[in-house]
Amino acid sequence: MATDTFGTAIAAARRAKGLSQKELAERVKLADDTGNVKSISPQYLNDIEHDRRSPSSAQLVTQFSRVLDLNADYLAFLADRWPDSLRRQIKSEEDFTTLVTAFRKQAAKAR
């Protein structure tokens, strides 16, 4: 999956679950600023799957992860968003540098 985009990962997982775009769109729920919860539109999902749009929030990334049983951190990476769990750990530039350095060392070992 190393060449995935957020959209291709969502589309592949949706197809693997046998869901139509309309069915997936109905299952992905978002709360607006007033607390009203609604589903995303099939057109918005289509745009995401074809990489014409990005997920509008971390909440949306989390919803896709939950509904499609995908790794939330990997989806956040594909969406160019830092996962909330990592964001909370980074309190300073030094924390960020330490985290990235550790990641690079681990990635180099894995090669």
TITOR-952390 format. One record per atom (N, C-alpha, C): residue in one letter; x, y, z; residue number from 1; atom name. Coordinates in steps of 0.001 Angstrom, whole numbers, plus 524288, in hexadecimal, padded with zeros to 5 digits. Example, Ala and Ser with C-alpha at 12.3 -4.5 7.8 and 13.67 -1.06 7.14 Angstrom:
TITOR-952390
["a", [83386, 7E9C6, 81E78], 1, "N"]
["a", [8300C, 7EE6C, 81E78], 1, "CA"]
["a", [83390, 7F31C, 81E78], 1, "C"]
["s", [83232, 7F736, 81BA8], 2, "N"]
["s", [83566, 7FBDC, 81BE4], 2, "CA"]
["s", [83264, 8001E, 81EBE], 2, "C"]
***
This chain:
TITOR-952390
["m", [80327, 7FB44, 80000], 1, "N"]
["m", [80000, 80000, 80000], 1, "CA"]
["m", [80351, 804FB, 80000], 1, "C"]
["a", [8085F, 80483, 7FF10], 2, "N"]
["a", [80BDE, 808F5, 7FF87], 2, "CA"]
["a", [80AA7, 80D4E, 7FBA2], 2, "C"]
["t", [80818, 80C31, 7F755], 3, "N"]
["t", [806EF, 81034, 7F375], 3, "CA"]
["t", [80153, 8122B, 7F3E3], 3, "C"]
["d", [7FEAC, 810B5, 7F804], 4, "N"]
["d", [7F94F, 81275, 7F8C0], 4, "CA"]
["d", [7F8F6, 81855, 7F978], 4, "C"]
["t", [7F498, 81A5D, 7F7DC], 5, "N"]
["t", [7F2FD, 81F94, 7F972], 5, "CA"]
["t", [7EE71, 81EB6, 7FD28], 5, "C"]
["f", [7ECB4, 822C4, 7FFC8], 6, "N"]
["f", [7E833, 82239, 80335], 6, "CA"]
["f", [7E397, 82034, 8000C], 6, "C"]
["g", [7E2B9, 8227B, 7FB87], 7, "N"]
["g", [7DE45, 820F9, 7F84D], 7, "CA"]
["g", [7DE7B, 81B5C, 7F66D], 7, "C"]
["t", [7E311, 8199B, 7F497], 8, "N"]
["t", [7E36B, 8143B, 7F2B3], 8, "CA"]
["t", [7E2DA, 81052, 7F71F], 8, "C"]
["a", [7E4D3, 811A3, 7FBBA], 9, "N"]
["a", [7E43D, 80E22, 80040], 9, "CA"]
["a", [7DE82, 80DA4, 801D2], 9, "C"]
["i", [7DBB2, 811FB, 801BF], 10, "N"]
["i", [7D620, 811EC, 80318], 10, "CA"]
["i", [7D310, 80ECD, 7FF08], 10, "C"]
["a", [7D423, 80FBD, 7FA15], 11, "N"]
["a", [7D156, 80D03, 7F5E7], 11, "CA"]
["a", [7D250, 80722, 7F625], 11, "C"]
["a", [7D72B, 8058A, 7F6FD], 12, "N"]
["a", [7D870, 7FFF6, 7F72F], 12, "CA"]
["a", [7D5CA, 7FD55, 7FBD8], 12, "C"]
["a", [7D5E4, 7FFEE, 80057], 13, "N"]
["a", [7D371, 7FDAF, 80505], 13, "CA"]
["a", [7CD82, 7FD68, 8045F], 13, "C"]
["r", [7CB45, 8015A, 801EE], 14, "N"]
["r", [7C59A, 8015A, 80100], 14, "CA"]
["r", [7C419, 7FCCA, 7FD85], 14, "C"]
["r", [7C6F8, 7FC23, 7F94C], 15, "N"]
["r", [7C5D5, 7F7D0, 7F5B1], 15, "CA"]
["r", [7C692, 7F284, 7F85D], 15, "C"]
["a", [7CAAC, 7F207, 7FB8A], 16, "N"]
["a", [7CBB7, 7ED20, 7FE46], 16, "CA"]
["a", [7C745, 7EBB3, 80200], 16, "C"]
["k", [7C4A5, 7EF9E, 8040F], 17, "N"]
["k", [7C030, 7EEB7, 80789], 17, "CA"]
["k", [7BB13, 7EE20, 80488], 17, "C"]
["g", [7BB57, 7EEBC, 7FF65], 18, "N"]
["g", [7B6A8, 7EE1F, 7FC30], 18, "CA"]
["g", [7B2C6, 7F28D, 7FCC2], 18, "C"]
["l", [7B4AE, 7F734, 7FDF5], 19, "N"]
["l", [7B14A, 7FBC4, 7FEAA], 19, "CA"]
["l", [7B14F, 7FF32, 7F9CD], 19, "C"]
["s", [7ACD9, 80165, 7F89A], 20, "N"]
["s", [7AC99, 80563, 7F483], 20, "CA"]
["s", [7AE5D, 80A90, 7F6EB], 20, "C"]
["q", [7AF67, 80E60, 7F399], 21, "N"]
["q", [7B0C4, 8138A, 7F5A8], 21, "CA"]
["q", [7AC42, 815BE, 7F8E5], 21, "C"]
["k", [7A784, 814E7, 7F716], 22, "N"]
["k", [7A2F8, 816E1, 7F9F2], 22, "CA"]
["k", [7A2A0, 81457, 7FF5B], 22, "C"]
["e", [7A38A, 80F3A, 7FFA6], 23, "N"]
["e", [7A340, 80C81, 804B2], 23, "CA"]
["e", [7A776, 80E72, 8086F], 23, "C"]
["l", [7AC3E, 80F1A, 80677], 24, "N"]
["l", [7B068, 8110D, 809D8], 24, "CA"]
["l", [7AF49, 8169D, 80B90], 24, "C"]
["a", [7AD99, 819E2, 807F3], 25, "N"]
["a", [7AC70, 81F5B, 80945], 25, "CA"]
["a", [7A857, 81FAE, 80DA0], 25, "C"]
["e", [7A480, 81C35, 80D82], 26, "N"]
["e", [7A070, 81C33, 8118C], 26, "CA"]
["e", [7A28F, 81A9A, 816E6], 26, "C"]
["r", [7A6C6, 8178F, 816FB], 27, "N"]
["r", [7A8FE, 815A7, 81BEA], 27, "CA"]
["r", [7ACE9, 81967, 81E59], 27, "C"]
["v", [7AF08, 81CE9, 81B38], 28, "N"]
["v", [7B2E3, 820AE, 81D30], 28, "CA"]
["v", [7AFF5, 82571, 81F2A], 28, "C"]
["k", [7B015, 82633, 8243F], 29, "N"]
["k", [7AD1C, 82A62, 826D4], 29, "CA"]
["k", [7B0CE, 82EA5, 828C0], 29, "C"]
["l", [7AF1A, 83374, 82818], 30, "N"]
["l", [7B21A, 837F3, 829F9], 30, "CA"]
["l", [7AE94, 83B8E, 82D13], 30, "C"]
["a", [7B0C3, 83DBB, 83134], 31, "N"]
["a", [7ADEE, 84196, 8344C], 31, "CA"]
["a", [7AFB9, 84703, 832A4], 31, "C"]
["d", [7ABFF, 84A83, 831EF], 32, "N"]
["d", [7AD6B, 84FE5, 83099], 32, "CA"]
["d", [7AE50, 85302, 8359E], 32, "C"]
["d", [7AF35, 8580F, 83513], 33, "N"]
["d", [7B065, 85B62, 83995], 33, "CA"]
["d", [7AC00, 85B9D, 83D95], 33, "C"]
["t", [7A73D, 85A9A, 83BDE], 34, "N"]
["t", [7A2CA, 85AD9, 83F7B], 34, "CA"]
["t", [7A17F, 85583, 841D9], 34, "C"]
["g", [7A48E, 85176, 8406B], 35, "N"]
["g", [7A39F, 84C47, 8428C], 35, "CA"]
["g", [79FF9, 848E6, 83F52], 35, "C"]
["n", [79DED, 84B07, 83B08], 36, "N"]
["n", [79A9F, 847E4, 83794], 36, "CA"]
["n", [79E01, 843E8, 834B6], 36, "C"]
["v", [79C2A, 83F16, 83484], 37, "N"]
["v", [79F12, 83AE8, 831F1], 37, "CA"]
["v", [79C6E, 83999, 82CCA], 37, "C"]
["k", [79FA5, 8393C, 828BB], 38, "N"]
["k", [79D8A, 837D5, 8239B], 38, "CA"]
["k", [7A18E, 8349C, 820A8], 38, "C"]
["s", [79FBC, 831DE, 81CAE], 39, "N"]
["s", [7A325, 82EC4, 81955], 39, "CA"]
["s", [7A5B4, 83242, 81540], 39, "C"]
["i", [7AA1A, 83068, 81330], 40, "N"]
["i", [7AC7D, 83333, 80ED2], 40, "CA"]
["i", [7A972, 831D0, 809E2], 40, "C"]
["s", [7AA1E, 834D4, 805CE], 41, "N"]
["s", [7A752, 833BD, 800EF], 41, "CA"]
["s", [7AA70, 82FD6, 7FDA2], 41, "C"]
["p", [7A7AF, 82CC1, 7FA7F], 42, "N"]
["p", [7AA6E, 82936, 7F6EB], 42, "CA"]
["p", [7AE13, 82C25, 7F331], 42, "C"]
["q", [7AC9C, 830D3, 7F184], 43, "N"]
["q", [7AFFC, 833E2, 7EE06], 43, "CA"]
["q", [7B50C, 83574, 7F0BF], 43, "C"]
["y", [7B49D, 83701, 7F5B4], 44, "N"]
["y", [7B94F, 83861, 7F8B6], 44, "CA"]
["y", [7BCD4, 83392, 7F931], 44, "C"]
["l", [7BA93, 82F0A, 7FA55], 45, "N"]
["l", [7BD98, 82A35, 7FAAC], 45, "CA"]
["l", [7C027, 828FC, 7F56B], 45, "C"]
["n", [7BD50, 82999, 7F12A], 46, "N"]
["n", [7BF7B, 828B5, 7EBF9], 46, "CA"]
["n", [7C42D, 82C3F, 7EB06], 46, "C"]
["d", [7C3B3, 83123, 7EC81], 47, "N"]
["d", [7C812, 834D0, 7EBE1], 47, "CA"]
["d", [7CCC5, 83322, 7EF29], 47, "C"]
["i", [7CBD3, 83142, 7F3E4], 48, "N"]
["i", [7D017, 82F68, 7F738], 48, "CA"]
["i", [7D2B5, 82AAE, 7F4B5], 48, "C"]
["e", [7CF8D, 826E7, 7F2F9], 49, "N"]
["e", [7D1BF, 82220, 7F0AC], 49, "CA"]
["e", [7D4EC, 8232F, 7EBBD], 49, "C"]
["h", [7D3A1, 8274B, 7E8F5], 50, "N"]
["h", [7D682, 828AB, 7E439], 50, "CA"]
["h", [7DA96, 82CEC, 7E535], 50, "C"]
["d", [7DBBE, 82DDF, 7EA2E], 51, "N"]
["d", [7DFC9, 83199, 7EBD6], 51, "CA"]
["d", [7DEE4, 83723, 7E9DD], 51, "C"]
["r", [7D9FB, 83885, 7E924], 52, "N"]
["r", [7D8A5, 83DE9, 7E7B5], 52, "CA"]
["r", [7D7CE, 84140, 7EC8B], 52, "C"]
["r", [7D6CA, 83EAE, 7F0F2], 53, "N"]
["r", [7D61E, 8416C, 7F5F1], 53, "CA"]
["r", [7D8CA, 83E3C, 7FA29], 53, "C"]
["s", [7DA2A, 840E2, 7FE59], 54, "N"]
["s", [7DC7A, 83E5E, 802EA], 54, "CA"]
["s", [7D876, 83E42, 80748], 54, "C"]
["p", [7D91C, 83AC4, 80AFF], 55, "N"]
["p", [7D57C, 83ACF, 80F6D], 55, "CA"]
["p", [7D5CE, 8400F, 81237], 55, "C"]
["s", [7D151, 8421E, 813A4], 56, "N"]
["s", [7D10E, 84767, 815C5], 56, "CA"]
["s", [7D2A4, 847CD, 81B78], 56, "C"]
["s", [7D318, 8435F, 81E2F], 57, "N"]
["s", [7D462, 84398, 823BE], 57, "CA"]
["s", [7D6AD, 83E6C, 82593], 57, "C"]
["a", [7D927, 83EAC, 82A1E], 58, "N"]
["a", [7DB0E, 839E0, 82C9A], 58, "CA"]
["a", [7D673, 83668, 82E07], 58, "C"]
["q", [7D20D, 838D1, 82F42], 59, "N"]
["q", [7CD54, 835D3, 8308E], 59, "CA"]
["q", [7CBB4, 83268, 82BE5], 59, "C"]
["l", [7CC1F, 8347B, 8273B], 60, "N"]
["l", [7CAB0, 83186, 82294], 60, "CA"]
["l", [7CE76, 82CF7, 821BD], 60, "C"]
["v", [7D36F, 82DD9, 82286], 61, "N"]
["v", [7D750, 829AB, 82213], 61, "CA"]
["v", [7D600, 82556, 825F7], 61, "C"]
["t", [7D4B2, 826C9, 82ABB], 62, "N"]
["t", [7D347, 82300, 82EC8], 62, "CA"]
["t", [7CE66, 81FF5, 82D41], 62, "C"]
["q", [7CA95, 82297, 82B05], 63, "N"]
["q", [7C5CD, 81FF5, 82960], 63, "CA"]
["q", [7C6E1, 81BEC, 82519], 63, "C"]
["f", [7C9FA, 81D4E, 8213E], 64, "N"]
["f", [7CB5D, 8198E, 81D2B], 64, "CA"]
["f", [7CE38, 814DE, 81F92], 64, "C"]
["s", [7D1BC, 815EA, 8231F], 65, "N"]
["s", [7D4A0, 811C2, 825B9], 65, "CA"]
["s", [7D0F1, 80E03, 82887], 65, "C"]
["r", [7CD43, 81023, 82B5D], 66, "N"]
["r", [7C990, 80CFA, 82E5F], 66, "CA"]
["r", [7C610, 809C2, 82AC8], 66, "C"]
["v", [7C3C3, 80C40, 826F5], 67, "N"]
["v", [7C005, 809A6, 82389], 67, "CA"]
["v", [7C2A2, 8057A, 82022], 67, "C"]
["l", [7C76E, 8068A, 81E69], 68, "N"]
["l", [7CA13, 802F6, 81ACD], 68, "CA"]
["l", [7CE0B, 7FF64, 81D79], 68, "C"]
["d", [7CE80, 7FFC9, 8229D], 69, "N"]
["d", [7D248, 7FC97, 82590], 69, "CA"]
["d", [7D7DB, 7FD55, 8238C], 69, "C"]
["l", [7D94D, 8023A, 822DF], 70, "N"]
["l", [7DE8D, 8038A, 82121], 70, "CA"]
["l", [7E190, 80619, 82597], 70, "C"]
["n", [7E6B2, 805EE, 82550], 71, "N"]
["n", [7EA07, 8084B, 82941], 71, "CA"]
["n", [7E987, 80E42, 82900], 71, "C"]
["a", [7E7C7, 8108E, 82D39], 72, "N"]
["a", [7E6CA, 81639, 82D5F], 72, "CA"]
["a", [7EBC9, 81963, 82C93], 72, "C"]
["d", [7F01A, 817A5, 82ED0], 73, "N"]
["d", [7F4FF, 81A86, 82E36], 73, "CA"]
["d", [7F6E5, 81A5C, 82891], 73, "C"]
["y", [7F64E, 815DD, 825F8], 74, "N"]
["y", [7F7EB, 8157B, 82081], 74, "CA"]
["y", [7F483, 818FA, 81D16], 74, "C"]
["l", [7EF6A, 81902, 81E15], 75, "N"]
["l", [7EBFB, 81C74, 81B15], 75, "CA"]
["l", [7ED63, 8222F, 81BFF], 75, "C"]
["a", [7EE9B, 82392, 820D0], 76, "N"]
["a", [7F02A, 828FA, 821F8], 76, "CA"]
["a", [7F51F, 82A5C, 81EF8], 76, "C"]
["f", [7F8C0, 826B5, 81EB5], 77, "N"]
["f", [7FD85, 82785, 81BAE], 77, "CA"]
["f", [7FC37, 8286D, 815EC], 77, "C"]
["l", [7F8DC, 8250D, 813BF], 78, "N"]
["l", [7F766, 825A6, 80E3C], 78, "CA"]
["l", [7F497, 82ACE, 80D37], 78, "C"]
["a", [7F1C8, 82CBB, 81115], 79, "N"]
["a", [7EEE2, 831A0, 81086], 79, "CA"]
["a", [7F24C, 83665, 811BC], 79, "C"]
["d", [7F755, 8357B, 8129E], 80, "N"]
["d", [7FAF6, 839B3, 81415], 80, "CA"]
["d", [7F947, 83C7D, 81910], 80, "C"]
["r", [7F769, 8397A, 81CC5], 81, "N"]
["r", [7F5E4, 83B89, 821E1], 81, "CA"]
["r", [7F8CC, 8386A, 8260C], 81, "C"]
["w", [7FABB, 83B1C, 829F1], 82, "N"]
["w", [7FD12, 8385E, 82E51], 82, "CA"]
["w", [7F8B8, 835F4, 83188], 82, "C"]
["p", [7F94C, 830F5, 832E5], 83, "N"]
["p", [7F556, 82E98, 8364E], 83, "CA"]
["p", [7F4F1, 83195, 83B75], 83, "C"]
["d", [7F033, 83221, 83D7C], 84, "N"]
["d", [7EF65, 834F0, 84261], 84, "CA"]
["d", [7F2AA, 832B0, 846CE], 84, "C"]
["s", [7F350, 82D80, 846E1], 85, "N"]
["s", [7F662, 82B0D, 84B0E], 85, "CA"]
["s", [7FC09, 82CFF, 84B02], 85, "C"]
["l", [7FE4A, 82DDD, 84669], 86, "N"]
["l", [80399, 82FF7, 84618], 86, "CA"]
["l", [803A6, 835D2, 84709], 86, "C"]
["r", [7FFD6, 8387E, 844FE], 87, "N"]
["r", [7FF94, 83E2B, 845AE], 87, "CA"]
["r", [7FF81, 83FA7, 84B7B], 87, "C"]
["r", [7FCC0, 83C9D, 84EA2], 88, "N"]
["r", [7FC7A, 83DBD, 85445], 88, "CA"]
["r", [801BA, 83CEA, 856F9], 88, "C"]
["q", [804F0, 83974, 854C3], 89, "N"]
["q", [80A0E, 83863, 8571F], 89, "CA"]
["q", [80E0E, 83C9C, 855DD], 89, "C"]
["i", [80D3F, 83F79, 851B2], 90, "N"]
["i", [81107, 84364, 84FF5], 90, "CA"]
["i", [80FBA, 848A0, 8527E], 90, "C"]
["k", [812E5, 84A08, 8564B], 91, "N"]
["k", [81203, 84EE1, 85931], 91, "CA"]
["k", [815D6, 85331, 8579A], 91, "C"]
["s", [819F0, 851B2, 854B8], 92, "N"]
["s", [81DED, 85585, 85344], 92, "CA"]
["s", [820B1, 853BD, 84E4E], 92, "C"]
["e", [823DE, 8572F, 84C42], 93, "N"]
["e", [826FF, 855D6, 847AE], 93, "CA"]
["e", [82AB6, 8515B, 848FC], 93, "C"]
["e", [82CBE, 85155, 84DB5], 94, "N"]
["e", [83042, 84D24, 84F63], 94, "CA"]
["e", [82D6C, 847DD, 84F63], 94, "C"]
["d", [82899, 847B9, 8514D], 95, "N"]
["d", [82583, 842E0, 85130], 95, "CA"]
["d", [824C9, 840FA, 84B94], 95, "C"]
["f", [823A0, 8449D, 8481B], 96, "N"]
["f", [822D6, 84345, 8429C], 96, "CA"]
["f", [827D6, 84106, 84045], 96, "C"]
["t", [82C29, 84394, 84135], 97, "N"]
["t", [83129, 841D4, 83F23], 97, "CA"]
["t", [8328B, 83C65, 84132], 97, "C"]
["t", [831B2, 83B79, 8462C], 98, "N"]
["t", [832BB, 8365A, 84884], 98, "CA"]
["t", [82F69, 83226, 845FA], 98, "C"]
["l", [82A7D, 8334D, 8452D], 99, "N"]
["l", [826E3, 82F8E, 842C3], 99, "CA"]
["l", [82885, 82E50, 83D28], 99, "C"]
["v", [829B4, 83240, 83A15], 100, "N"]
["v", [82B30, 83172, 834A4], 100, "CA"]
["v", [83067, 82E97, 83449], 100, "C"]
["t", [83414, 82FDA, 837A9], 101, "N"]
["t", [83926, 82D34, 837AD], 101, "CA"]
["t", [83877, 8276A, 838ED], 101, "C"]
["a", [83542, 82636, 83CCE], 102, "N"]
["a", [83440, 820BB, 83E34], 102, "CA"]
["a", [831A2, 81DE0, 839AD], 102, "C"]
["f", [82E02, 8206F, 83724], 103, "N"]
["f", [82B60, 81E16, 832A5], 103, "CA"]
["f", [82F4A, 81CF3, 82E4E], 103, "C"]
["r", [83293, 82094, 82D14], 104, "N"]
["r", [8365B, 81FD9, 828D9], 104, "CA"]
["r", [83A30, 81B6F, 82A18], 104, "C"]
["k", [83BDD, 81B13, 82EFE], 105, "N"]
["k", [83F69, 816D5, 83089], 105, "CA"]
["k", [83CA8, 81191, 82FE2], 105, "C"]
["q", [837D2, 81133, 831A0], 106, "N"]
["q", [834E3, 80C5A, 8313D], 106, "CA"]
["q", [833DB, 80AEB, 82B79], 106, "C"]
["a", [832A5, 80EC7, 82851], 107, "N"]
["a", [831A7, 80DD3, 822C2], 107, "CA"]
["a", [836A7, 80BEE, 8200D], 107, "C"]
["a", [83B19, 80E13, 82188], 108, "N"]
["a", [8400C, 80C76, 81F2E], 108, "CA"]
["a", [84153, 806C9, 820A4], 108, "C"]
["k", [84021, 80534, 82561], 109, "N"]
["k", [840FF, 7FFC9, 82712], 109, "CA"]
["k", [83D7F, 7FC04, 8241B], 109, "C"]
["a", [838D8, 7FDC1, 822D0], 110, "N"]
["a", [8350E, 7FA5E, 8202D], 110, "CA"]
["a", [8367B, 7F966, 81A7A], 110, "C"]
["r", [839CB, 7FC98, 81852], 111, "N"]
["r", [83B4E, 7FBFA, 812C3], 111, "CA"]
["r", [83EC9, 7F782, 8123F], 111, "C"]
***
